[in-house]
Amino acid sequence: MSTLAPKAVALGGGHGLFATLSALRLFTDAVTAVVTVADDGGSSGRLRGELGVLPPGDLRMALAALADGGPSGARWGQLFQHRFGGTGALAGHAVGNLLLAGLIEVLGDPVAALDEACTLLGVRGRVLPMSAEPLIIEAEVTGLGQDPDTVSRIRGQVAVASTPGRVRRVWLHPARPRACPQAVEAVRAAELVLLGPGSWFTSVLPHLLVPELRRALLDTPARRVVVLNLAPQPGETAGFSPEQHLDVLCEHAPELRIDAVLADTHAVPVAERLQHSAAALGAKAVLAPIGEPDGSPRHNPAALADAVRSVLAELDRGERDKEARSRSGREEKTRWR
């Protein structure tokens, strides 16, 4: 694998995926974003309900993160992110959401529409939906009634993300959605796969609930790295420790094996607990200063890029050392025959 410019796939949605893509583009042009498509709120929810298209908001943010850094790409990226004000029919809509919805309707294919948008913004990588059909997230939640142990079911990404209860499990409707074939192909061909950060139950875990995509994540020869959030998210992961995020990941995909878990140094109170939960996924926990220097709960793209590169280099050294020991053992056996 080329640790200098690996073929990378990042899975997620929203601001978490934006952070990951902003970091990856600093050391490789071969980036593919695989984006969740279950949003049902705000501009995305309105366009999804009125037009039946994929919710475009998370797709728009991924495009903006990967837009060319030159004057033209920066201008188009800014336009994509611009949101109309006022109180009329356009109020709250982002320009990029409207453009993507229009492209999907004109071209009849969300992947073709996203490829066209990539050309417009000068994106050197690719942005793909995890599924070509809009999906619905449902969840089991406790703590909504007087009895804290009573399990309730709630429906919709906004409802799950903002619940005052404790999310136990999520699933998708339809139950076995078809994955975007290009997304599956990208994961299988990747050298590096990043899962997270982001809204854990509504942006990260849904990728593991699409059967073909889940299978690709299990089979890929890529290095698999989980990037943890800097802080629990109010609502769906309120009160979660860093290791609880990994425990939930393991519960939803117990067969998944991870190579490394990357977390911010200041966001992990007890490193030993995180190491223990990472080991359950076959991974080593790596702590690094990947947040903004001012302490705001955002990942710093340059710091995150440096940390990911260091993780890859360490994994490659470990693999080379393992091969060297294996080769030395074979030579030793040959001498004694």
Secondary structure, DSSP 8 states (H G I E B T S, - for coil): --SSS--EEEEE-HHHHHHHHHHHTTT-S-EEEEE-----SHHHHHHHHHH-----HHHHHHHHHHS-SSHHHHHHHHHHH-B--SSSTTTT-BHHHHHHHHHHHHHS-HHHHHHHHHHHHT-SSEEEES-SS--EEEEEEESSSSSTT-EEEEESHHHHHT-SSEEEEEEEESSS----HHHHHHHHH-SEEEE-SS-IIIIIGGGGGSHHHHHHHHH--SEEEEE--SS--TTTTTT--HHHHHHHHHHH-TT---SEEEEEGGG-S-HHHHHHHHHTTT-EEEEE--B-TT--SSB-HHHHHHHHHHHHHHHHHHHHHHHHHHHHHHHHHHHT-
